[in-house]
Amino acid sequence: MLDRVMVGAEVTNISQLARHLGVSRTTVRAVLTHLESRGLLTRQGRGYDVQRLPEQADYFTAAQTMDTRDALEAAFMQMIRNQDLGPGTRLNEGQLARQLDVSVQTIREFLIGLSRFGFVRKDHHRRWVLEGVTRQYALELHEVRVMFESRAVENLCCLPEQHPFWGGLARLRQEHQAVTASADLSTLDFPALDTKFHRFLNDHAGNRLIVGFQDAIAMIFNHHYLWPLENQLDHHLTATADHLAIIDSIERRDKRKARAAMAAHLDTTRRRFAQATAKPPDEPR
């Protein structure tokens, strides 16, 4: 709703808003009351007028709005990074459900989703086994990613002016600018910001296939930002600048520059991924 306010969309018909937001009219009324209390809207007849544009402080934090799937993915990847799980590990649905505080059904659906990309498989005893992902598989996925995401930014340049996407893009700009202005980046969770950026663009690009690939992309590429590497913060700042260049091009509706900026960013990501996953050279015999 804040993204709609950002682009000046009309706030009059509660039933229409409920359909757009996918919630009940009761929820819409509660949202409008909340925005009114924060001074963003004022009641005007049967509708509302925008008093000020949303700022970063008006949005709930990522922890407050993260859905079950994203929270589960983050917790699962943390277990892998902590080496609690490794290739060949047998995964017990019940045990994982207790560890991650979700239902067995949620874990089962999550693992089925991962199996589509080769992360896990069922053995001949119908038990889940963590396979991990080969470096070659990741690089092949990157080629698919380049095709999808370079085309996606072109589609985004054509969205109508009052589409809520533009409000969300302005919010992303604020979040990235806050990173570049920060004096202390030691607590920055860049993988989360990177995942949010790419997922947001892909969700609005109108291609259902790339949305399906997004889970695999996040699991492989975005989480590699946490792997030990020299000049880690420099890499984060470079990627943040890349994101801002992409946002600038999309806001100017410049398809050519948006595509070029995305391609350059993804090429940097591929090279960094290759560097982070490269095997050390063999020792002299």
Disulfide bonds with the S-S distance in Angstrom:
none
